[in-house]
């Protein structure tokens, strides 16, 4: 399979734009940018959010629209750079509104809106005010099979939100995942919306895939070794908290004991380490019912 690492010099420089603040943005400017990842494949950013688009012969495939303001900005950029090329596909990474809203700014009546079935179900059940996917799949789907490019979509099970998928771009060998794999940073705060054991299993699955570059929905781009290190963090977090519960320790004691110091270079380590531990603890106590087991000692009120 041909790679395109030699084509980087053909791309335009990174474009960075500061958008005017809106009332909902609490007077805060949002920086937006478009940057090349590989041949015909780009990452676009809006504040701390990242998404992608792929230019093909008959149109443009866009992943998460993020929100109305961001999607409107991207639409203008695409029209300026690729006049006459429609958005042929819009792919939702999962069901969460901070990634799926704004779709109507990018899509027209011919755009195929794609998601995993569970993501669509949630958007419908919760009456989300965004476009409902018109194409759904359960386990796997391949887009653009008749062109010299393809996008392989795969559902790996529960990890973050509902219907969260991986997107593999070929022949670029670029993997895009949103929220449940994050490079160079800790998972978000107290893991709200995450399934930690599911994240571990899903990340193990994607490490079996053949990819050269990784692009997340937040934080940095990276490579397979970065994803492998991220998995190491998740496993250390989960196992450290689990073992503390099995030893009968309180949450406060576990926060002190589970240092995770091998990962202290990751962004937000100081602010979010204890929050990550708290989130893992709550999942094991509330989800796995560990403190209801007769073999697990009841922790003291304080240690």
HELIX and SHEET records of a PDB file:
HELIX    1   1 UNK A    5  UNK A   10  5                                   6    
HELIX    2   2 UNK A   23  UNK A   25  5                                   3    
HELIX    3   3 UNK A   68  UNK A   81  1                                  14    
HELIX    4   4 UNK A   97  UNK A  100  1                                   4    
HELIX    5   5 UNK A  103  UNK A  106  1                                   4    
HELIX    6   6 UNK A  117  UNK A  125  1                                   9    
HELIX    7   7 UNK A  196  UNK A  206  1                                  11    
HELIX    8   8 UNK A  224  UNK A  246  1                                  23    
HELIX    9   9 UNK A  251  UNK A  257  1                                   7    
HELIX   10  10 UNK A  261  UNK A  263  5                                   3    
HELIX   11  11 UNK A  269  UNK A  282  1                                  14    
HELIX   12  12 UNK A  283  UNK A  287  3                                   5    
HELIX   13  13 UNK A  290  UNK A  292  5                                   3    
SHEET    1   A 8 UNK A  15  UNK A  19  0                                        
SHEET    2   A 8 UNK A  30  UNK A  38 -1                                        
SHEET    3   A 8 UNK A  41  UNK A  46 -1                                        
SHEET    4   A 8 UNK A  49  UNK A  56 -1                                        
SHEET    5   A 8 UNK A  59  UNK A  62 -1                                        
SHEET    6   A 8 UNK A  87  UNK A  91  1                                        
SHEET    7   A 8 UNK A 112  UNK A 116  1                                        
SHEET    8   A 8 UNK A 135  UNK A 137  1                                        
SHEET    1   B 5 UNK A 140  UNK A 143  0                                        
SHEET    2   B 5 UNK A 150  UNK A 155 -1                                        
SHEET    3   B 5 UNK A 165  UNK A 170 -1                                        
SHEET    4   B 5 UNK A 174  UNK A 177 -1                                        
SHEET    5   B 5 UNK A 213  UNK A 216  1                                        
END                                                                             
